Amino acid sequence: MDMDNEFGTKKSFITIKNLVVLLVVVIVVIAGAVYWAKFRQVERGIVIDPPTVTTIDMTKMPTGIPTDLPIEEDVQILQNFETQEEGTNKFQSTRQYISKKSFGENVSVYSDYFFKNEEWSINSPIIGDNLVTFVAGGVNGEEMLISIGKTDLESQTVISINLIYTKE
């Protein structure tokens, strides 16, 4: 009798597609929490809901994301959008993609970017085994959240960049 493991049952593996979907959901929840905290307000007991998201063509970078930010080209884009808080001059731009670089390489690239760039200061890095998030403030009051997440299977890395800024 041919058994796949010591319990006599067949081994089952979570597919990379399921892991990527799970990681994307986790990253979207993190980005959504930042978005919700920045754009949802309560005024005199009236809840003002967040604005409508505008999807951006995958070949274009969302407005406001720094042009010197080390973002890979020719990668699979998962999300690419912009939004504005209605009635204000507050904006959010988001780009999320699957990196061709390793988790460690990406952590190093973005650490170096923030270390060498005087326009951004890291407010609080959140460091875990499979997820590193940099929260940085810009000289013009912008806030950038970059999350680098690693899937367990095949070690794919997902990068999520969220920029919150004000236009004068």
Buried (B, 14 or more C-beta within 10 A) or exposed (E): EEEEEEEEEEEEEEEBEEBBEEBBEBBBEBBEEBBEEBBEEEEEEEEBEBBEBEEBEEEEBBBBBBEEBEBEEEEEEBBBBBBBBEEEEBBBBBBBBBBBBEBEEBBEBBBEBBEEBEEBEBEEBEEEEBBBBBBBBBEEEBBBBBBBBBBEEEEBBBBBBBBBBEEE
